[in-house]
């Protein structure tokens, strides 16, 4: 059996937020519209059912890890690539040779206190995450198991402080 992998998925909260995922039917939603080849390769070849996802809100006043999700369907051809009504439609799309891929993920948790870049930068394990690198714009990123555990531990700690 393969070991569980961990990922960080970036989304602009005004496009699709952790709350949107939570409100989706059964808390499950297709993750589509990825138009970067390296991120596509992760979705197509490496993201597996049961993998953990850190849901990251980007392009906002305070970018932050907002919660977690779990992969419930592995990579499959992204239907938005051939949908002329989609902003992600690819004019060069050939359904017999799909270029872009999607996965489905399921809401797991929303953090009471989102983990901002400032919080991540101040943590000895989390400051080394890919998302913290200057100019790192990749929307799907690998997360080490130690980073995953540190995020969950820190989120619990901040949540208990918020309850005080």
Secondary structure, DSSP 4 states (H G I P E B T S, - for coil): -PPP-EEEEEEETTTS-HHHHHHSGGGEEEE-----HHHHHIIIII--TT-EEEEEEESSTT-EEEEEEEEEEEEEE-GGGG-TTSTT--TT--GGG---EEEEEEEEEEEEEEEEHHHHHTSTTGGGSGGGSTT---SEEEE-HHHHHHHHHHHHHHHHHHH-
